[in-house]
């Protein structure tokens, strides 16, 4: 049996008139374009040995 969430995602893709692969590819492209700032620790840092 399929998970209900996968059926909902497929329904959204169908409502948008695109295939599931196109929807997921668009989401992946959007996430890859967003740049997250690199957070570096400030002050002393304890490193595991």
Beta strands, then each sheet from edge to edge (+ up, - down):
end
